[in-house]
Amino acid sequence: MGYALKETEYRYRAYTKNGKWEKGSLTTDKYISIHEGSNVFHYGQALFEGLKAYRTKTGEIQLFRPDLNFIRINEGLRRLVAPELPEDLFFDGILEVVKANIDDIPEYGKGQSLYIRPFVIGQGMNLGVKPSDEYLFSVFCAPVGTYFAGGLEALSFVTTDYDRASANGTGQVKVAGNYAASLYPRSLAKKAGYAGVIYLDPLTHSKIDEVGAANFFGITHDNILVTPVSSSILPSITKRSILYIAEHMLGMEVEERDCFIDNVDEFKEAGACGTAAIITPLKSITHKGKVTQFGDGKVGPTIKKLYDILVGIYYGDIEAPEGWIQKI
């Protein structure tokens, strides 16, 4: 099963009726039966979120910044012209699924967690190119290990001429089509011996956009943490948290600005960040045959500090900034 360690028993389903969301409920049915003409199959009206539940040393269960997942999924639904989720429905789905599968949340100390996947799809007979009349909201989960098999180690990436998303398109929302577009360039990079791809901005192909399905960040030689700005970048909750930790807990300067690929050697450390991978240090970036290595090619000291603080917050070992943790 790869990243997932096993399947869980319970998931949550809710549907719209006359354009409004109805209350959902738990089910043990892992399969969804919908009409063959459903929009999700033909016009891609589908988006999802990803968040995790962690077990602390004392056995408590906690979620990391789920309020931001709620905000982001509704931003995506507005972009897809689908009905927004009420706050009580979104959190009812999350909490019911976590509680029902609580025995599958990995023990503290293993570096594992319960990955939670809320998603919305358009369904019902719909051959016209238009928003669906009916929608499904579902939440399922699975215990997961580390995204990359080696844990926290520096990996090599390569730039690609393919685009993950278009400028002013759907790159800023978590729609399924963005990930479908990434599969081919990723497969090419893997065949060439790289961990994944670096996407450049779709307008000029001169600036770093994202690292595969994660956000990019770098540490300059004068110790400033920098992340790119672009209309095609997904606003990562992990990146937002790293920026805060760097500025308020490590006393670093932070900047959100253009990161030109031809000037990538301005960074002494670089990394990718996201819910699944947490932080992945970059060993090197290869661009048009030129290899730029960061530091000694191993996990840099600043990235190690950021990772340790973030993971410490996840598992309750480090006190989180106010409002970041929701206990279950």
N, C-alpha and C positions, 0 to 999 in steps of 0.2 A: 504493500500500500504506500510505500515511500514515506513522505513527510508524516502522514497520519499513522498512528500506532495500531489503531483498531477502529471499528465502527461502534457507535453507541446506540442505545435502544430507542430513545425518545427524541422527537422533533416537534416543532410547532408550526401550525398552518392557520392562515387567516385569508379571507377572500373579500373582494368588494361586491357590493350589491347596490345597483343604481348609482354607481360612481362613488360610494362611500364605503369605508372599511368597516367590516363587522368584527366582533370579538373573535379571537382565535382559540385554539385548543391544542393539547398535546395529542400525538398519534405515534404509533410504533411502525406505521407503514413507511418504508424507505423509498417507495416509488410514487411518482406523480402521474396521474392520468389526465391528459388534457387534449383538446381538439387538435387535429392535424393542421388546421388552418391558423393556429395560434401565432400571434405576432412574434413571439420569442423565436420561433423557428425561421421566420422569413425576413423580418425587418429588425431583428436584434434588440427588441425592447426588453432589456435585461440588465440589471446591475446588482452589485453585492457589496457587503462590508466584511471586515475581518477584525476581530478583537479576541482577547484571551482572558481566561479565568485562571488564577494562580492560587496554589495552596501555600499558606505561610508556615513558618516553623511551629506556630501554636495551633495549626490546623484550620485557621480561618480561611475563607474563600474570598478573594477580592478581584474586582474588575479594574482595568486601567483606562481611565478617561472615556467611559462609554458615552458620555454626553456629546463628545465630538463626533463619534460614529453616527449618532442620531442626527446631528446637524448635517453631516456630510451625505448621508443617504438621502435626505430630503432635498439637498442641493442637486443631487443626481436625478431624483424623480422629477423635479421641476424641469431639468434639462431635457428629460425624455417625455415630457408632457404626460406624466402619470400622476395619480392622486398621491399627495404627501401622506406619510404615516403619522397618525397621532402619537404623541409622546408616550401615553399610557400603553398603547398597543405595542410599540417597539420594545419598551422595557419589559412588558409582560412576557413577550416572546423570549427575550434574552434570559430573564430570571427563571421562567418556568423550565426552560431547557437545561439551564445549569443545575437547578435544584433536582430535576428528574434524573439527571445523569451524574449526580455528585460523586458517586462511587468510582466514576471513570476519570476524575481529576487526579492527575499524577501526584505522588507524594512529594513533599518538600525535599529539596536537596538533589534532585535528579536532573535539574535543568529542563524539565518538561512542563507542559501546561495543557489546558483545554482550549483548543482553538474553536471559536464560535463563528459561524458563517450565516448571517442574515442575508436574504436576497429577495428581490421582487422581479417578477416576470409578467409580461402581457400574455393573456390567454384568451380562448374563445375564437370562433370562426371570424377571420378577418383577412380577406384577400386584398383589400384596398390599402394603399400606403398611407396609413393614418394611425393615430394612437389607438390602443386597444380599448374595448368597452369593459373588459373584465381583467382583474389582476389577482395574482397570488403573492402573499408575503409568507415566507417560510424561514425558519431558523433551525439549523442542525449543528452538530458539534462533533469533535473527535479529539482525543488526547494526541498530542504531537511531541516529537522530539526536536532536535535542532534542524533548521532548514537546510544547512550544508552539513554533510556528514562529519566533517572534521572539526565542527564547533568553531570557536573564535580563532580563525587563521586567515592570513592575508591571501587573497586570490587574484588571479590575473584576468583582465577583461580586455575586450577589443571593441573599437568603434564600428558602427555599421552605417551603410548608406540608406538602409531602410528606416522608415519612421514608425514610431509606436503610435503616434496620434498626430493630427494636423493642428496647425496654429489656429486658435479660436474654434477648435472642434470640440471633441469630448475628452480631451486629455486631462482636464481638471475634475472629471467625475469618474467614478469607479464602474464604468460600464463594461460589460463582458467583451464587447468587440475590441476594446483596446488590448486585451490579453490574447484574443485570437490573432490579432495582427502581429503580436510579438513572438509567436511560436516558431515561425520560419527563420527569422534572423537569429534567434536563440539557438536553434538546431544547427545552423551553420557555424556559429561560434563554438558550440560544444564539440562539433566534429573537428574543428581546427585546434582543439586542446585548451580552450578558454572556459572560464566559469560562466561567462555570459557576455552580454553586449552593453556598450555605452551608447545611448541614443543621443544624437545631436539635435539642436533646434531645427524644426522642419522647414523654416523659412530660409536659413542661410547655411545650415550644417557647419557652423563655426563655433557654436557654444554647447556646452554639456547640458543636456536636459535631464535624463534619468539613467539609472543603472539597472537595466532589465525592468523588473517590476518594483523597483525601490528608488528612493530619492538619493541624490548625490550630496555629499558635503566634503569639504577639504579644510585642512589646517595649514595656514600659510607659514612661511619661515619666521614671521614676526608674531606668530601665535594668535592669529585671528581665525575664527571659525566662519567659513563662507558656505552659503548654499545658493544654488542658481535661482533665477527668476525667469518665468516663462509662462505663456498662455496655454502651454500643453503639458504642464507638470501637475500630477496629482498632489494636492496638499496633504502631505503625510502627517499623521498624528505623532508618529515617532520622531520625525524631523522637528516638528514644533516643540516637542518635549526636550530634544537634544539642544536646541537653541536656548531654551530656558535654563537648562542645567549648566551649559557652558557659561552663560552670562551671569547667572545668579548664584551658582554653587561653585564654579571654578574661577570666577572673576575674569573671564575672557571677553574680548570684544567679539561681536558677531555681526555679520553682514549678509544681506540677501541681495545678490547682484549677479551680473553676467559672469560666467566662468568659461573663458575662451579655451578651446581645446589646444590651440597652438601655444597657450601660456600655462599649460597644466603643470609645468615644473615650478610654478609659484607655490605649490603645495608640498609640504614635507610629509604630510599624512593625508590619506583620502579614504572615504568609506561610503558604503551604501546603507540605507536604513529603511526599515518598514516593520510592520507588525509581525510578519512571518520570520524574517531573517534577523530582526532586532537591529544589530549593527554587523555589517560585513566589512572588514578592512580590505582595502584594495592594495595588492602587492604592486601592480603595474597596470598601465593603460597602453595598448598598442594602437597607434593611429597612423594609417598610411605607411605601415612598415616600421615606424619609429616607436621604440619602446621607452616609456618613461616610468622608471621605478621610483616608488615613494620610500624614502629613508633607506633602511637596510633590507627592505622587502618583507619585513615581519610586522607584527602588530605594533603600532606606534604607541608611545606612552599616553598621549592625550586621548586617543581612541579607547585605550584600555580603561582609563579613568571614566570616560563617558559610559562605556559599556557596564562597568561595575556598578556605577551609581544607578543607571537605568534598571538593571536587573535587580539590584538591591531594593529599589522601590517596588518593582513588580511583586517580589516575594515578601514584602513587608519588613525587610532587614534594615532599610533606610527610610526615615520619615519622609513622606511625600509632600510636595507643596499642596496647599489647601485646595480641595476639590478634585484632586487627581484620582483618588481611589474611592470606589464604591464597594462596600463590604456586603456580602450575601449571608 
